[in-house]
Amino acid sequence: MNNLDQQYQALLSKILEAPVKPNRTGTPTHALYGATIRHDMSEGFPLLTTKQVYHKAMRVELEGFLQGITSKKWYKDRGCNIWNQWCSPLAKQGMSFASKAEEEAFALQCDDLGPIYGYMWRHWPKPVLVDAEKGLYRMEEVDQVAQAIAKIKNDWTDRKQVVNAWNAAEIPKMALDPCHFSWHMSVTVSETGEHLLNLSWNQRSVDSFLGLPFNIASYGLLLTMLAQEIGMKPGILQGHLNDVHIYTNHVDQCREQISREPFALPTVTLPEFTSVLTWNHKQFAIHDYKHHEPLKGDVAI
């Protein structure tokens, strides 16, 4: 039984019953507050089957996050167009646009995404005091991902392995405020004595039709890689979701997806994998991914 698709379908049904509210995009949403997605990785790789999920874009984006990439061109050159319509607000400073269409055209051409997600994962700024009398600091960086992996390898009982993307001082430079803003690792022991690596992520804003399937698969892939590098089995993947919504122009697609019967989940392997920090999106093989037809919808900007 594919419990993941069933959870997702139940969540869509619940959101569609919620009242409609406005938001910054101009497209209203059905929205509720507070939901959880919980998946046991032993039941299969968390790629939804009730519609086709184009996992290449998800993999390229995750590679970019793990490399700390801030160039839109880097993503586009590898076939990931998720960030096409975004750019750093700093690139627009001092500029005026005659229309929204002109501003959107500029964003399409702008390459700078600012210090989004993975840049914070790998390059969190750290001021270091060098002269107390003069109040002088130099800036260093914290590689949160490398640090978390090293610490959990050293002490698997450590419960403090949090990687954060929400840096309030840096958000004005980001193309998009982080929607999924932190993730946490912890190890449990199975009944047979195996060490299981678990991962949860926190998400403030959840585009449940377009974004959430990618988020689930991306963090599932990250957990798979982390477990392999650390030498454990992947355990529980859990998403803590806050403002969970469906845009009103996605309602028909969601109702169609709810009506579909899930297939069994696929499995994945990571050929030539050596490290999370050097992984690339081609080091991935999916097996037995049976799915329904894709369902498309416009992104609300």
C-alpha positions in Angstrom: 0.0 0.0 0.0 1.3 3.4 -0.9 0.6 5.4 2.2 2.5 8.5 1.0 0.2 9.2 -2.0 -2.8 8.6 0.3 -1.5 11.1 2.8 -1.0 13.6 0.1 -4.4 13.1 -1.4 -6.0 13.4 2.1 -4.1 16.7 2.6 -5.3 18.1 -0.7 -8.9 17.2 0.2 -8.6 18.9 3.5 -7.1 22.1 2.0 -9.9 22.3 -0.6 -12.4 22.5 2.2 -10.6 25.5 3.7 -11.7 29.1 3.1 -10.1 31.2 0.4 -7.8 34.0 1.3 -5.7 36.6 -0.6 -1.9 36.7 -0.8 0.9 38.7 -2.4 0.7 36.9 -5.8 -2.8 38.1 -6.6 -4.1 34.5 -7.1 -6.1 33.5 -4.0 -5.6 30.3 -2.1 -7.5 27.7 -0.2 -5.3 27.7 3.0 -5.1 26.0 6.3 -2.4 26.1 9.0 -0.5 23.1 10.2 0.0 19.7 8.6 2.5 16.9 8.6 3.8 14.5 6.0 5.5 11.4 7.5 7.0 8.6 5.4 8.9 5.5 6.3 11.7 5.2 3.7 11.7 1.4 3.9 8.4 1.6 2.0 10.0 3.1 -1.1 11.4 6.3 -2.5 8.9 9.3 -1.8 8.1 10.2 -5.4 4.3 10.6 -5.8 2.6 8.3 -8.3 -0.8 10.0 -8.7 0.9 12.3 -11.2 4.2 12.2 -12.9 6.8 14.1 -11.0 9.7 15.4 -13.2 12.5 14.4 -10.9 15.4 15.7 -13.0 14.6 19.3 -12.1 14.3 18.3 -8.5 17.7 16.6 -8.7 19.4 19.5 -10.4 18.0 21.9 -7.8 19.2 19.8 -5.0 22.7 19.6 -6.5 22.7 23.4 -6.8 21.6 23.7 -3.2 24.4 21.3 -2.0 26.9 23.3 -4.1 25.7 26.6 -2.8 24.9 27.9 -6.3 23.4 31.4 -6.8 23.5 31.6 -10.6 20.3 31.0 -12.5 22.2 30.1 -15.6 23.8 27.2 -13.8 20.4 25.7 -13.1 19.1 26.4 -16.6 22.1 24.9 -18.3 21.3 21.6 -16.5 17.7 21.6 -17.5 16.2 23.0 -14.3 13.9 26.0 -15.0 12.3 26.3 -11.5 14.2 29.6 -10.9 13.7 31.3 -14.3 11.2 34.0 -13.1 13.2 35.0 -10.0 16.2 37.2 -9.3 17.8 38.9 -6.4 16.1 42.2 -5.3 19.5 43.8 -5.3 19.7 43.5 -9.1 16.7 45.7 -9.3 17.9 48.4 -6.9 17.7 51.9 -8.4 15.7 50.7 -11.4 12.2 51.6 -12.5 9.9 49.6 -14.7 7.1 50.9 -16.8 5.0 47.8 -16.2 4.9 44.5 -14.4 5.6 42.8 -17.7 8.8 44.8 -18.1 9.9 43.9 -14.6 9.2 40.2 -15.3 11.2 40.4 -18.5 14.2 41.8 -16.5 13.9 39.0 -14.0 14.0 36.4 -16.7 17.4 37.8 -18.0 18.9 38.4 -14.5 21.4 35.7 -13.5 21.8 36.5 -9.8 19.5 34.7 -7.3 21.2 36.0 -4.2 22.2 33.8 -1.2 19.3 31.3 -1.6 18.8 28.1 0.3 22.0 26.2 -0.4 24.2 29.2 -0.2 23.1 29.5 3.5 23.6 25.7 3.9 27.2 25.9 2.8 28.3 29.5 3.4 26.5 30.8 6.5 28.3 34.1 7.4 30.1 34.1 10.7 31.6 37.3 12.2 34.9 36.7 14.1 36.2 39.3 16.5 39.7 40.4 15.6 40.0 43.6 17.7 37.8 44.0 20.8 38.9 47.6 21.5 38.1 48.8 18.0 35.2 46.5 17.6 36.6 45.0 14.4 35.4 41.7 12.9 36.4 39.6 9.9 33.9 37.4 8.1 34.3 33.6 8.0 31.8 31.0 6.8 30.2 28.0 8.4 29.5 25.0 6.1 26.5 23.7 7.9 26.1 20.6 5.9 29.7 19.4 6.3 29.5 20.3 10.0 26.3 18.3 10.5 27.7 15.2 8.7 31.0 15.3 10.6 29.2 15.7 14.0 26.8 12.8 13.5 29.6 10.6 12.3 31.5 11.4 15.4 28.5 11.0 17.8 25.4 9.4 16.4 23.5 10.2 19.7 23.8 14.0 19.0 20.4 15.5 18.5 21.5 19.0 17.6 22.1 18.7 13.8 20.1 21.5 12.3 20.8 23.1 8.9 19.2 26.5 8.5 18.4 28.6 5.4 16.6 31.4 7.3 19.1 34.2 7.8 17.1 37.4 8.5 20.0 39.7 7.6 20.5 38.0 4.2 16.8 37.7 3.1 16.7 41.1 1.4 19.3 39.8 -1.0 17.5 36.5 -1.8 15.4 36.0 -5.0 12.8 34.3 -2.7 12.5 34.0 1.0 13.1 30.4 2.0 9.8 28.4 2.0 11.4 25.3 3.5 13.7 27.0 6.0 15.5 24.3 8.0 16.1 20.6 8.3 17.2 18.3 11.2 18.8 14.9 11.5 18.5 12.4 14.3 19.4 8.7 14.7 17.1 6.0 16.2 17.7 2.3 16.7 15.5 -0.3 15.1 14.1 -3.4 16.9 16.9 -5.4 15.2 19.6 -3.0 16.4 20.2 -1.1 13.1 20.9 2.6 13.2 18.4 4.6 11.2 19.0 8.1 10.1 15.8 10.3 10.2 15.3 13.7 8.7 12.6 16.3 9.1 12.2 19.7 7.4 10.3 22.8 8.4 8.3 24.8 5.8 6.6 28.1 6.4 4.7 28.3 3.0 3.6 25.3 1.0 2.4 25.4 -2.6 0.7 22.0 -2.2 0.1 21.2 -5.8 3.3 22.3 -7.6 5.9 22.6 -4.8 5.2 20.0 -2.1 5.7 16.9 -4.4 9.2 18.3 -5.2 9.9 19.1 -1.5 9.0 15.6 -0.4 11.2 14.0 -3.1 14.1 16.4 -2.6 14.4 15.8 1.1 13.9 12.1 0.6 16.8 12.1 -1.8 18.9 14.2 0.6 18.1 11.7 3.4 19.0 8.8 1.1 22.4 10.4 0.4 23.1 11.4 4.0 22.3 7.9 5.3 24.6 6.3 2.7 27.5 8.6 3.5 27.1 8.2 7.2 26.8 4.4 6.9 23.2 4.0 8.1 19.8 3.1 6.6 17.3 5.9 5.9 14.5 5.9 8.5 11.7 8.4 8.8 11.2 11.4 6.5 8.9 14.0 8.0 7.7 17.4 6.8 6.3 20.0 9.3 4.2 22.2 7.1 2.7 25.6 8.2 0.7 27.7 5.7 -0.5 24.9 3.5 -2.4 26.1 0.5 -3.8 25.4 -3.0 -4.0 28.2 -5.5 -7.5 28.6 -6.9 -6.2 28.0 -10.5 -5.0 24.5 -9.3 -8.3 23.3 -7.9 -9.3 21.2 -10.9 -5.9 19.5 -11.1 -6.0 18.7 -7.4 -9.4 17.1 -7.7 -8.2 15.0 -10.6 -5.2 13.9 -8.6 -7.3 13.0 -5.6 -9.5 10.7 -7.7 -6.5 8.6 -8.9 -5.5 5.2 -7.5 -1.8 5.3 -6.2 0.8 2.8 -7.6 3.6 1.3 -5.5 6.4 3.6 -4.8 9.7 3.3 -6.8 13.2 2.7 -5.4 16.4 4.5 -6.1 20.1 3.8 -6.2 23.0 6.3 -6.4 25.7 5.0 -8.8 29.2 6.3 -8.3 28.1 8.2 -5.2 30.9 9.1 -2.8 29.8 12.2 -0.8 26.8 14.5 -0.3 29.1 17.5 -0.8 30.3 16.3 -4.3 27.2 14.5 -5.5 25.8 15.5 -8.9 22.3 14.9 -10.3 23.4 12.2 -12.8 24.5 10.0 -9.9 20.9 8.7 -9.6 18.9 5.8 -10.9 15.2 5.3 -10.4 13.6 1.8 -10.6 10.0 0.8 -11.2 8.5 4.3 -11.2 4.9 3.7 -12.3 2.8 6.9 -12.4 -0.3 8.5 -13.7 -0.2 11.2 -16.4 1.3 14.6 -15.5 -0.9 17.5 -14.2 0.3 21.0 -15.0 -0.4 24.4 -13.4 0.9 27.9 -13.6 3.3 29.1 -10.9 2.1 32.1 -8.9 4.8 34.8 -8.8 
